[in-house]
Amino acid sequence: MRKAGQGDEHARGLLYHQFAKAMFNICMRMCRTREDAEDLLQESFILAFRNLRQLKEPAGFGGWLKRIVINECIRYTKRTVRWAELDEGHMQIPYDEEDEWFSDIAMSRIHDEIKKLPDASRAVFNLYAVENLSHKEIAEALGITESTSKSQYHRARHLLKERIIKIELKKAHG
Amino acid sequence: MDELKKHIQLHRAELDTDEPSGLSWSNMVSKRRPVVRNLVMRWTVAASLVLATGALIYFFPAKENKTPMAVVQVDHNWDIRVARTIPAITATSDKQEKTIIQSRRVQKKKAPVPSVMYGFEGIEASYAGMLNLQRERLRMQPIYVDAAYFDLFKKQFAGLNNQEENVKQRIRKTGMQDIYFDELISIYQEKINVLKQLQLEINRINTRTRQADPDINARPPSYINL
């Protein structure tokens, strides 16, 4: 970590290869395209390496890097997502909490479908369900209301269930 | 926490199925912030040429006569420096005439020299400063109608923000070019214009509202958030 902070490319490379996959997947879920995700990943690491000396606990690098990546993803979302769409998402769609439709679904399938969600729902779903931010934190970060955040999450859950179940039914019937 | 979220949190690591491309690291190592090299180089050369030319003209004016080499006296008593050229005394010349060719007032303060390091970041900072100042003024201005009346300006401004980010993304990908520079300048100018128009519209509406209802000041105003 000390060497990486001093600009040692080899040390930085080791850190990169240790954390790149996890960080890349955060970016892939938040971004529209793979290219955007790659760019965001690189920007985040560059930012992290540039500010590495601010990190007091080397052991906390992973969590610290993740916060940088999430912040960069939030900035990306604020730039690219048109929040005017949210007005339509305020409808309360009934969701059956008892139904654990996802229990037999592979996480890779869920990951694929998350990436296909509409921009606004995808951003909120990732931040809430995957990155475990509260709706209040999401609202503050994205400049939206808590109500909008909850509505978009609700919408995302509904869409995920609808799409995944549809795919599974198709597979089942050949 | 709903069951889906619990499930995702429990199996979080299994979500990470994508791999970054093998080129990501090497791209990162070779990646530099786009340097406005060409533009800054051009400005630097242009500024240097102007300064050099100006210095040549200032310090070495064209000789209008064939007066022999002159002696320059500089008066240090005051800030005003008076340069006198006194023709050198030559053995061949019987008549010597002292001529004061020019007196110049030299400024105490040197003329500002444009920084050779003034790249695009400086321009952006200047515009950002102006925009932030105007935005702050607008935020603090009481409005005596529903603030939603001015939503069109907010949408326009948000649209310009998006345009700005799009151009910056292109710059990050391909480097700074003249066309992007021009686009950004236009966007910044348009942003300033939108804020100015918004200010004028707020003033107009407030005046009209006060004229229609003199007691309006007694009611709590609204404020615009830009």
Boltz contact constraints between the chains, C-beta under 6 A:
constraints:
  - contact:
      token1: [A, 16]
      token2: [B, 25]
      max_distance: 6.0
  - contact:
      token1: [A, 20]
      token2: [B, 20]
      max_distance: 6.0
  - contact:
      token1: [A, 21]
      token2: [B, 19]
      max_distance: 6.0
  - contact:
      token1: [A, 22]
      token2: [B, 16]
      max_distance: 6.0
  - contact:
      token1: [A, 24]
      token2: [B, 20]
      max_distance: 6.0
  - contact:
      token1: [A, 25]
      token2: [B, 16]
      max_distance: 6.0
  - contact:
      token1: [A, 25]
      token2: [B, 18]
      max_distance: 6.0
  - contact:
      token1: [A, 28]
      token2: [B, 18]
      max_distance: 6.0
  - contact:
      token1: [A, 38]
      token2: [B, 24]
      max_distance: 6.0
  - contact:
      token1: [A, 41]
      token2: [B, 20]
      max_distance: 6.0
  - contact:
      token1: [A, 42]
      token2: [B, 28]
      max_distance: 6.0
  - contact:
      token1: [A, 45]
      token2: [B, 28]
      max_distance: 6.0
  - contact:
      token1: [A, 79]
      token2: [B, 165]
      max_distance: 6.0
  - contact:
      token1: [A, 100]
      token2: [B, 3]
      max_distance: 6.0
  - contact:
      token1: [A, 102]
      token2: [B, 4]
      max_distance: 6.0
  - contact:
      token1: [A, 102]
      token2: [B, 7]
      max_distance: 6.0
  - contact:
      token1: [A, 107]
      token2: [B, 11]
      max_distance: 6.0
  - contact:
      token1: [A, 107]
      token2: [B, 14]
      max_distance: 6.0
  - contact:
      token1: [A, 107]
      token2: [B, 15]
      max_distance: 6.0
  - contact:
      token1: [A, 108]
      token2: [B, 17]
      max_distance: 6.0
  - contact:
      token1: [A, 111]
      token2: [B, 15]
      max_distance: 6.0
  - contact:
      token1: [A, 111]
      token2: [B, 17]
      max_distance: 6.0
  - contact:
      token1: [A, 129]
      token2: [B, 5]
      max_distance: 6.0
  - contact:
      token1: [A, 129]
      token2: [B, 8]
      max_distance: 6.0
  - contact:
      token1: [A, 130]
      token2: [B, 8]
      max_distance: 6.0
  - contact:
      token1: [A, 157]
      token2: [B, 4]
      max_distance: 6.0
